[in-house]
Amino acid sequence: MRIALLGGTGSFGTALAVRLHAAGYDVVIGSRDAERARAAAAELGIDGAANEDAARAADLVVIATKADGAVETARSLRDAIGATPVLSVAAELFFSKDGVSPTTEATSIAQRIQDVVDAPVIAGLHSLAASNLGGVDAPDEDALICGDDPDAKGIVLELAGKLTTGRAVDAGPLASARALEGMTAVIVNVNKRYRAHAGLRVTGLH
Ligand SMILES: NC(=O)c1ccc[n+]([C@@H]2O[C@H](COP(=O)([O-])OP(=O)(O)OC[C@H]3O[C@@H](n4cnc5c(N)ncnc54)[C@H](OP(=O)(O)O)[C@@H]3O)[C@@H](O)[C@H]2O)c1
């Protein structure tokens, strides 16, 4: 399976690329600038391409751009994405002297992406910090995934199960993305308070 990481030149996309490549996936790093993608990818021993070319050749498109560019990236690449499933990992964060807050938008980024592409959109991995994902060992935490399309969600759950030593947890429909994206702000506040690298574990599962 070929996975395109749009905006994969960033810290999260790079960490995800390393883990997915190690898990045996065919990964391509995307960028708005093809040369930047190729340079970042070469360091990891994988392919790099312009976001559009990466999306066209993929079996799964991960939108790993800076959060405030995610919806516009999806909108501009609608044709290139076509019917290929999309994974949104984006969470908008607002920083103030009191801490970090989630977006005040009424709908999640993932739902806004779903409004501008034809493909099924899945949301997840928000609680996996790039610093944890990119460490030597797989992070000891769960990965929460939500979405409305069972086949697309199945692909992402399988992939997510290979990223951590925890579980890939099905968190329900795409409407859950609002809460999952908001959880990122909670984790950042926890990290700040405890000088930690926190992740999530869901208890009580069979
Ligand atoms: N960092 C984390 O720990 C973490 C954890 C979970 C989820 N996430 C999510 O993962 C995504 C990436 O996070 P990150 O920390 O790697 O972000 P980042 O470094 O700020 O940005 C990633 C890439 O996005 C591209 N980009 C920047 N502005 C853009 C725009 N306006 N439109 C399109 N592309 C743009 C850039 O690539 P080019 O210039 O090469 O195109 C950049 O390298 C975010 O949505 C974030 O919410 C991050």
The ligand as an SDF file (V2000), in Angstrom:
LIG
                    3D

 48 52  0  0  0  0  0  0  0  0999 V2000
    3.4990   17.8940   15.8210 N   0  0  0  0  0  0  0  0  0  0  0  0
    2.8130   16.9880   16.5040 C   0  0  0  0  0  0  0  0  0  0  0  0
    3.2630   16.4680   17.5610 O   0  0  0  0  0  0  0  0  0  0  0  0
    1.4750   16.5260   15.9890 C   0  0  0  0  0  0  0  0  0  0  0  0
    0.8200   15.4780   16.6410 C   0  0  0  0  0  0  0  0  0  0  0  0
   -0.4100   15.0290   16.1220 C   0  0  0  0  0  0  0  0  0  0  0  0
   -0.9620   15.6610   15.0080 C   0  0  0  0  0  0  0  0  0  0  0  0
   -0.3000   16.7190   14.4420 N   0  0  0  0  0  0  0  0  0  0  0  0
   -0.8790   17.3600   13.2830 C   0  0  0  0  0  0  0  0  0  0  0  0
   -0.0430   17.0130   12.1910 O   0  0  0  0  0  0  0  0  0  0  0  0
    0.0100   18.1020   11.2610 C   0  0  0  0  0  0  0  0  0  0  0  0
    1.4600   18.4330   10.9990 C   0  0  0  0  0  0  0  0  0  0  0  0
    2.0610   18.8520   12.1920 O   0  0  0  0  0  0  0  0  0  0  0  0
    3.5630   19.4350   12.1570 P   0  0  0  0  0  0  0  0  0  0  0  0
    3.9160   19.7690   13.5500 O   0  0  0  0  0  0  0  0  0  0  0  0
    4.4330   18.5190   11.3780 O   0  0  0  0  0  0  0  0  0  0  0  0
    3.2810   20.7820   11.3080 O   0  0  0  0  0  0  0  0  0  0  0  0
    4.2710   21.8240   10.6310 P   0  0  0  0  0  0  0  0  0  0  0  0
    5.6840   21.3520   10.7940 O   0  0  0  0  0  0  0  0  0  0  0  0
    3.9100   23.1790   11.1210 O   0  0  0  0  0  0  0  0  0  0  0  0
    3.8410   21.7670    9.0860 O   0  0  0  0  0  0  0  0  0  0  0  0
    3.9620   20.6060    8.3090 C   0  0  0  0  0  0  0  0  0  0  0  0
    4.1480   20.9980    6.8710 C   0  0  0  0  0  0  0  0  0  0  0  0
    2.9780   21.6760    6.3900 O   0  0  0  0  0  0  0  0  0  0  0  0
    3.3470   22.4110    5.2360 C   0  0  0  0  0  0  0  0  0  0  0  0
    2.6170   23.6890    5.3010 N   0  0  0  0  0  0  0  0  0  0  0  0
    2.8630   24.7560    6.0990 C   0  0  0  0  0  0  0  0  0  0  0  0
    1.9440   25.7180    5.9020 N   0  0  0  0  0  0  0  0  0  0  0  0
    1.0980   25.2260    4.9410 C   0  0  0  0  0  0  0  0  0  0  0  0
   -0.0430   25.7580    4.2790 C   0  0  0  0  0  0  0  0  0  0  0  0
   -0.5380   26.9770    4.5810 N   0  0  0  0  0  0  0  0  0  0  0  0
   -0.6520   24.9870    3.3420 N   0  0  0  0  0  0  0  0  0  0  0  0
   -0.1650   23.7580    3.0080 C   0  0  0  0  0  0  0  0  0  0  0  0
    0.9220   23.2090    3.5990 N   0  0  0  0  0  0  0  0  0  0  0  0
    1.5420   23.9470    4.5560 C   0  0  0  0  0  0  0  0  0  0  0  0
    4.8730   22.5750    5.2590 C   0  0  0  0  0  0  0  0  0  0  0  0
    5.3760   21.7410    4.2230 O   0  0  0  0  0  0  0  0  0  0  0  0
    5.8960   22.3120    2.8150 P   0  0  0  0  0  0  0  0  0  0  0  0
    6.3450   23.7360    3.0620 O   0  0  0  0  0  0  0  0  0  0  0  0
    7.0340   21.3890    2.5220 O   0  0  0  0  0  0  0  0  0  0  0  0
    4.7470   22.1820    1.8900 O   0  0  0  0  0  0  0  0  0  0  0  0
    5.2740   21.9820    6.5970 C   0  0  0  0  0  0  0  0  0  0  0  0
    6.5220   21.3060    6.5640 O   0  0  0  0  0  0  0  0  0  0  0  0
   -0.7890   19.2560   11.8760 C   0  0  0  0  0  0  0  0  0  0  0  0
   -2.0510   19.2980   11.2890 O   0  0  0  0  0  0  0  0  0  0  0  0
   -0.8980   18.8840   13.3350 C   0  0  0  0  0  0  0  0  0  0  0  0
   -2.1000   19.3590   13.9180 O   0  0  0  0  0  0  0  0  0  0  0  0
    0.9020   17.1530   14.8860 C   0  0  0  0  0  0  0  0  0  0  0  0
  1  2  1  0
  2  3  2  0
  2  4  1  0
  4  5  1  0
  4 48  2  0
  5  6  2  0
  6  7  1  0
  7  8  2  0
  8  9  1  0
  8 48  1  0
  9 10  1  0
  9 46  1  0
 10 11  1  0
 11 12  1  0
 11 44  1  0
 12 13  1  0
 13 14  1  0
 14 15  2  0
 14 16  1  0
 14 17  1  0
 17 18  1  0
 18 19  2  0
 18 20  1  0
 18 21  1  0
 21 22  1  0
 22 23  1  0
 23 24  1  0
 23 42  1  0
 24 25  1  0
 25 26  1  0
 25 36  1  0
 26 27  1  0
 26 35  1  0
 27 28  2  0
 28 29  1  0
 29 30  1  0
 29 35  2  0
 30 31  1  0
 30 32  2  0
 32 33  1  0
 33 34  2  0
 34 35  1  0
 36 37  1  0
 36 42  1  0
 37 38  1  0
 38 39  2  0
 38 40  1  0
 38 41  1  0
 42 43  1  0
 44 45  1  0
 44 46  1  0
 46 47  1  0
M  CHG  2   8   1  16  -1
M  END
$$$$
